[in-house]
Amino acid sequence: MKTQSGFTLVELMIVVAIVGILASIAVPSYKDYVTRGKLSEASTQLATMRVKLEQYFQDNRTYVGACAAGTVAPLPAGSDATYFTYACTLAASTFTVTATGVAAQGTGDFVYTIDQDNAKATTGVPAGWTGNDTCWVTKKGGSC
């Protein structure tokens, strides 16, 4: 008689269960990692916009008229605005720039702001994340 070698069904089911457990731990962690990588666009673009708006103010003694194409401080667009859309609220001596996440890119519930006093805030976060009124949140726990 020939002896057959191979894996039993029980052994295969144990391996499948182990792979399932590992995947249930790894996939959410990976998704959070990818999301955190996308958030860096907002902080970079908002910090850059603040500097550009200050340059505009130095030249014009007002913020009114900034954030437009053709000025020193145009809003980020094209490849600079992949995961967020940007908007300005301008007055003569104040501004607020807002970065709002693009839902299709996985950043839809994030909303970050910065103003003329360099006050940074996270005014919107997805479920499971904690917001922060004093900085731009980069981790689920609300840390910056």
CYANA upper distance limits for C-alpha pairs under 8 A (distance plus 0.5 A):
  7 PHE  CA     11 GLU  CA      6.71
  7 PHE  CA     12 LEU  CA      7.23
  8 THR  CA     12 LEU  CA      6.97
  9 LEU  CA     13 MET  CA      6.67
 10 VAL  CA     14 ILE  CA      6.77
 11 GLU  CA     15 VAL  CA      6.92
 12 LEU  CA     16 VAL  CA      6.75
 13 MET  CA     17 ALA  CA      6.64
 14 ILE  CA     18 ILE  CA      6.74
 15 VAL  CA     19 VAL  CA      6.70
 16 VAL  CA     20 GLY  CA      6.63
 17 ALA  CA     21 ILE  CA      6.76
 18 ILE  CA     22 LEU  CA      6.77
 19 VAL  CA     23 ALA  CA      6.57
 20 GLY  CA     24 SER  CA      6.64
 21 ILE  CA     25 ILE  CA      7.06
 22 LEU  CA     26 ALA  CA      6.58
 23 ALA  CA     27 VAL  CA      6.23
 24 SER  CA     28 PRO  CA      7.64
 25 ILE  CA     29 SER  CA      7.31
 26 ALA  CA     30 TYR  CA      6.61
 27 VAL  CA     31 LYS  CA      6.71
 28 PRO  CA     32 ASP  CA      6.77
 29 SER  CA     33 TYR  CA      6.73
 30 TYR  CA     34 VAL  CA      6.76
 31 LYS  CA     35 THR  CA      6.73
 32 ASP  CA     36 ARG  CA      6.62
 33 TYR  CA     37 GLY  CA      6.86
 34 VAL  CA     38 LYS  CA      7.03
 35 THR  CA     39 LEU  CA      6.97
 35 THR  CA    106 GLY  CA      7.41
 35 THR  CA    107 THR  CA      7.47
 36 ARG  CA     40 SER  CA      7.59
 36 ARG  CA    138 THR  CA      6.56
 36 ARG  CA    139 LYS  CA      7.48
 38 LYS  CA     83 TYR  CA      7.09
 38 LYS  CA    107 THR  CA      7.95
 39 LEU  CA     43 SER  CA      7.47
 39 LEU  CA     83 TYR  CA      8.38
 39 LEU  CA    107 THR  CA      8.07
 39 LEU  CA    138 THR  CA      7.33
 40 SER  CA     44 THR  CA      6.59
 41 GLU  CA     45 GLN  CA      6.55
 41 GLU  CA     80 ASP  CA      8.25
 41 GLU  CA     81 ALA  CA      8.15
 41 GLU  CA     83 TYR  CA      7.65
 41 GLU  CA     84 PHE  CA      8.10
 42 ALA  CA     46 LEU  CA      6.42
 42 ALA  CA     83 TYR  CA      8.43
 42 ALA  CA     84 PHE  CA      7.08
 42 ALA  CA     99 ALA  CA      6.65
 42 ALA  CA    112 TYR  CA      7.80
 43 SER  CA     47 ALA  CA      6.59
 43 SER  CA    136 TRP  CA      7.69
 44 THR  CA     48 THR  CA      6.71
 45 GLN  CA     49 MET  CA      6.51
 45 GLN  CA     76 PRO  CA      7.50
 45 GLN  CA     80 ASP  CA      8.16
 46 LEU  CA     50 ARG  CA      6.73
 46 LEU  CA     97 VAL  CA      7.43
 46 LEU  CA     98 THR  CA      8.26
 46 LEU  CA     99 ALA  CA      7.84
 46 LEU  CA    113 THR  CA      8.04
 46 LEU  CA    114 ILE  CA      7.22
 47 ALA  CA     51 VAL  CA      7.09
 47 ALA  CA    114 ILE  CA      8.42
 48 THR  CA     52 LYS  CA      6.78
 49 MET  CA     53 LEU  CA      6.48
 49 MET  CA     73 ALA  CA      7.06
 49 MET  CA     75 LEU  CA      7.89
 49 MET  CA     97 VAL  CA      8.16
 50 ARG  CA     54 GLU  CA      6.74
 50 ARG  CA     97 VAL  CA      8.45
 50 ARG  CA    114 ILE  CA      7.98
 50 ARG  CA    115 ASP  CA      7.93
 50 ARG  CA    116 GLN  CA      7.63
 50 ARG  CA    118 ASN  CA      8.14
 51 VAL  CA     55 GLN  CA      6.84
 52 LYS  CA     56 TYR  CA      6.72
 52 LYS  CA     72 VAL  CA      6.80
 52 LYS  CA     73 ALA  CA      5.38
 53 LEU  CA     57 PHE  CA      6.62
 53 LEU  CA     63 TYR  CA      7.40
 53 LEU  CA     66 ALA  CA      7.38
 53 LEU  CA     67 CYS  CA      8.31
 53 LEU  CA     72 VAL  CA      8.18
 53 LEU  CA     73 ALA  CA      6.10
 54 GLU  CA     58 GLN  CA      6.70
 54 GLU  CA    116 GLN  CA      8.43
 55 GLN  CA     59 ASP  CA      6.92
 55 GLN  CA     72 VAL  CA      7.83
 55 GLN  CA     73 ALA  CA      8.43
 56 TYR  CA     60 ASN  CA      6.57
 56 TYR  CA     61 ARG  CA      8.29
 56 TYR  CA     62 THR  CA      8.15
 56 TYR  CA     63 TYR  CA      7.28
 56 TYR  CA     66 ALA  CA      7.28
 56 TYR  CA     71 THR  CA      8.36
 56 TYR  CA     72 VAL  CA      6.60
 56 TYR  CA     73 ALA  CA      7.10
 57 PHE  CA     61 ARG  CA      5.29
 57 PHE  CA     62 THR  CA      5.55
 57 PHE  CA     63 TYR  CA      5.94
 58 GLN  CA     62 THR  CA      8.43
 61 ARG  CA     92 ALA  CA      8.40
 62 THR  CA     91 ALA  CA      8.04
 62 THR  CA     92 ALA  CA      5.17
 62 THR  CA     93 SER  CA      6.38
 63 TYR  CA     90 LEU  CA      6.48
 63 TYR  CA     91 ALA  CA      6.56
 63 TYR  CA     92 ALA  CA      5.79
 63 TYR  CA     93 SER  CA      6.71
 63 TYR  CA     94 THR  CA      7.32
 63 TYR  CA     95 PHE  CA      7.37
 64 VAL  CA     90 LEU  CA      6.12
 64 VAL  CA     91 ALA  CA      6.13
 64 VAL  CA     92 ALA  CA      6.09
 65 GLY  CA     90 LEU  CA      8.42
 66 ALA  CA     71 THR  CA      6.87
 66 ALA  CA     72 VAL  CA      8.05
 66 ALA  CA     73 ALA  CA      6.31
 66 ALA  CA     74 PRO  CA      7.41
 66 ALA  CA     90 LEU  CA      8.28
 67 CYS  CA     71 THR  CA      7.58
 67 CYS  CA     73 ALA  CA      5.70
 67 CYS  CA     74 PRO  CA      4.86
 67 CYS  CA     75 LEU  CA      5.64
 67 CYS  CA     88 CYS  CA      7.01
 68 ALA  CA     73 ALA  CA      7.40
 68 ALA  CA     74 PRO  CA      5.31
 68 ALA  CA     75 LEU  CA      7.10
 69 ALA  CA     73 ALA  CA      8.28
 69 ALA  CA     74 PRO  CA      5.46
 69 ALA  CA     75 LEU  CA      7.85
 70 GLY  CA     74 PRO  CA      7.31
 75 LEU  CA     86 TYR  CA      6.96
 75 LEU  CA     87 ALA  CA      7.70
 75 LEU  CA     88 CYS  CA      8.50
 76 PRO  CA     80 ASP  CA      6.07
 76 PRO  CA     81 ALA  CA      6.22
 76 PRO  CA     85 THR  CA      8.48
 76 PRO  CA     86 TYR  CA      7.28
 77 ALA  CA     81 ALA  CA      5.42
 77 ALA  CA     85 THR  CA      8.48
 78 GLY  CA     82 THR  CA      7.50
 81 ALA  CA     85 THR  CA      6.65
 81 ALA  CA     86 TYR  CA      8.29
 82 THR  CA    105 GLN  CA      8.36
 83 TYR  CA    101 GLY  CA      6.46
 83 TYR  CA    102 VAL  CA      5.96
 83 TYR  CA    105 GLN  CA      6.20
 83 TYR  CA    106 GLY  CA      8.25
 83 TYR  CA    107 THR  CA      6.94
 84 PHE  CA     99 ALA  CA      6.32
 84 PHE  CA    100 THR  CA      5.77
 84 PHE  CA    101 GLY  CA      4.82
 84 PHE  CA    102 VAL  CA      5.74
 84 PHE  CA    107 THR  CA      7.89
 85 THR  CA     99 ALA  CA      6.10
 85 THR  CA    100 THR  CA      5.79
 85 THR  CA    101 GLY  CA      6.92
 85 THR  CA    102 VAL  CA      7.29
 86 TYR  CA     97 VAL  CA      7.49
 86 TYR  CA     98 THR  CA      6.09
 86 TYR  CA     99 ALA  CA      5.15
 86 TYR  CA    100 THR  CA      6.93
 87 ALA  CA     97 VAL  CA      6.23
 87 ALA  CA     98 THR  CA      5.78
 87 ALA  CA     99 ALA  CA      7.25
 88 CYS  CA     95 PHE  CA      7.46
 88 CYS  CA     96 THR  CA      6.26
 88 CYS  CA     97 VAL  CA      5.04
 88 CYS  CA     98 THR  CA      6.89
 89 THR  CA     95 PHE  CA      6.03
 89 THR  CA     96 THR  CA      5.65
 89 THR  CA     97 VAL  CA      6.93
 90 LEU  CA     94 THR  CA      6.65
 90 LEU  CA     95 PHE  CA      5.04
 90 LEU  CA     96 THR  CA      7.18
 91 ALA  CA     95 PHE  CA      6.61
 94 THR  CA    115 ASP  CA      7.74
 94 THR  CA    116 GLN  CA      6.30
 95 PHE  CA    115 ASP  CA      5.93
 95 PHE  CA    116 GLN  CA      6.15
 96 THR  CA    113 THR  CA      7.13
 96 THR  CA    114 ILE  CA      6.15
 96 THR  CA    115 ASP  CA      4.88
 96 THR  CA    116 GLN  CA      7.46
 97 VAL  CA    113 THR  CA      6.07
 97 VAL  CA    114 ILE  CA      5.98
 97 VAL  CA    115 ASP  CA      6.90
 98 THR  CA    111 VAL  CA      7.43
 98 THR  CA    112 TYR  CA      6.21
 98 THR  CA    113 THR  CA      4.97
 98 THR  CA    114 ILE  CA      7.31
 99 ALA  CA    111 VAL  CA      6.12
 99 ALA  CA    112 TYR  CA      5.63
 99 ALA  CA    113 THR  CA      6.80
100 THR  CA    108 GLY  CA      7.60
100 THR  CA    109 ASP  CA      8.03
100 THR  CA    110 PHE  CA      6.49
100 THR  CA    111 VAL  CA      5.06
100 THR  CA    112 TYR  CA      7.14
101 GLY  CA    105 GLN  CA      8.31
101 GLY  CA    106 GLY  CA      8.25
101 GLY  CA    107 THR  CA      5.05
101 GLY  CA    108 GLY  CA      4.68
101 GLY  CA    109 ASP  CA      6.49
101 GLY  CA    110 PHE  CA      5.61
101 GLY  CA    111 VAL  CA      6.77
102 VAL  CA    106 GLY  CA      7.28
102 VAL  CA    107 THR  CA      5.96
102 VAL  CA    108 GLY  CA      5.00
102 VAL  CA    109 ASP  CA      8.44
103 ALA  CA    107 THR  CA      6.08
103 ALA  CA    108 GLY  CA      4.01
103 ALA  CA    109 ASP  CA      7.61
104 ALA  CA    108 GLY  CA      7.55
108 GLY  CA    126 PRO  CA      8.33
109 ASP  CA    124 GLY  CA      6.46
109 ASP  CA    125 VAL  CA      5.62
109 ASP  CA    126 PRO  CA      5.40
110 PHE  CA    122 THR  CA      7.98
110 PHE  CA    123 THR  CA      8.09
110 PHE  CA    124 GLY  CA      5.41
110 PHE  CA    125 VAL  CA      5.08
110 PHE  CA    126 PRO  CA      7.03
111 VAL  CA    122 THR  CA      6.35
111 VAL  CA    123 THR  CA      5.89
111 VAL  CA    124 GLY  CA      5.07
111 VAL  CA    125 VAL  CA      7.23
112 TYR  CA    120 LYS  CA      7.92
112 TYR  CA    121 ALA  CA      6.29
112 TYR  CA    122 THR  CA      5.09
112 TYR  CA    123 THR  CA      6.51
112 TYR  CA    124 GLY  CA      7.64
112 TYR  CA    136 TRP  CA      6.90
113 THR  CA    119 ALA  CA      8.46
113 THR  CA    120 LYS  CA      6.23
113 THR  CA    121 ALA  CA      5.83
113 THR  CA    122 THR  CA      7.02
113 THR  CA    123 THR  CA      7.88
114 ILE  CA    118 ASN  CA      6.40
114 ILE  CA    119 ALA  CA      5.97
114 ILE  CA    120 LYS  CA      5.14
114 ILE  CA    121 ALA  CA      7.13
115 ASP  CA    119 ALA  CA      6.08
115 ASP  CA    120 LYS  CA      7.59
119 ALA  CA    134 THR  CA      7.39
119 ALA  CA    135 CYS  CA      8.16
120 LYS  CA    133 ASP  CA      7.77
120 LYS  CA    134 THR  CA      6.13
120 LYS  CA    135 CYS  CA      5.28
120 LYS  CA    136 TRP  CA      6.74
121 ALA  CA    132 ASN  CA      6.75
121 ALA  CA    133 ASP  CA      5.02
121 ALA  CA    134 THR  CA      5.54
121 ALA  CA    135 CYS  CA      5.27
121 ALA  CA    136 TRP  CA      6.09
122 THR  CA    131 GLY  CA      6.18
122 THR  CA    132 ASN  CA      5.86
122 THR  CA    133 ASP  CA      6.24
122 THR  CA    134 THR  CA      7.98
122 THR  CA    135 CYS  CA      6.83
122 THR  CA    136 TRP  CA      5.67
122 THR  CA    137 VAL  CA      6.68
123 THR  CA    131 GLY  CA      7.09
123 THR  CA    132 ASN  CA      7.77
123 THR  CA    133 ASP  CA      7.35
124 GLY  CA    131 GLY  CA      7.10
125 VAL  CA    129 TRP  CA      6.42
125 VAL  CA    130 THR  CA      7.25
125 VAL  CA    131 GLY  CA      6.47
128 GLY  CA    140 LYS  CA      7.25
129 TRP  CA    139 LYS  CA      7.97
129 TRP  CA    140 LYS  CA      4.85
129 TRP  CA    141 GLY  CA      6.67
129 TRP  CA    142 GLY  CA      7.14
130 THR  CA    137 VAL  CA      8.31
130 THR  CA    140 LYS  CA      6.47
130 THR  CA    141 GLY  CA      5.98
130 THR  CA    142 GLY  CA      4.96
131 GLY  CA    137 VAL  CA      6.97
131 GLY  CA    142 GLY  CA      5.92
132 ASN  CA    136 TRP  CA      7.50
132 ASN  CA    137 VAL  CA      6.91
132 ASN  CA    142 GLY  CA      6.51
132 ASN  CA    143 SER  CA      8.29
135 CYS  CA    144 CYS  CA      6.60
136 TRP  CA    144 CYS  CA      6.21
137 VAL  CA    142 GLY  CA      5.91
137 VAL  CA    143 SER  CA      6.12
137 VAL  CA    144 CYS  CA      5.16
138 THR  CA    142 GLY  CA      7.62
138 THR  CA    143 SER  CA      6.82
138 THR  CA    144 CYS  CA      5.78
139 LYS  CA    143 SER  CA      6.13
139 LYS  CA    144 CYS  CA      7.36
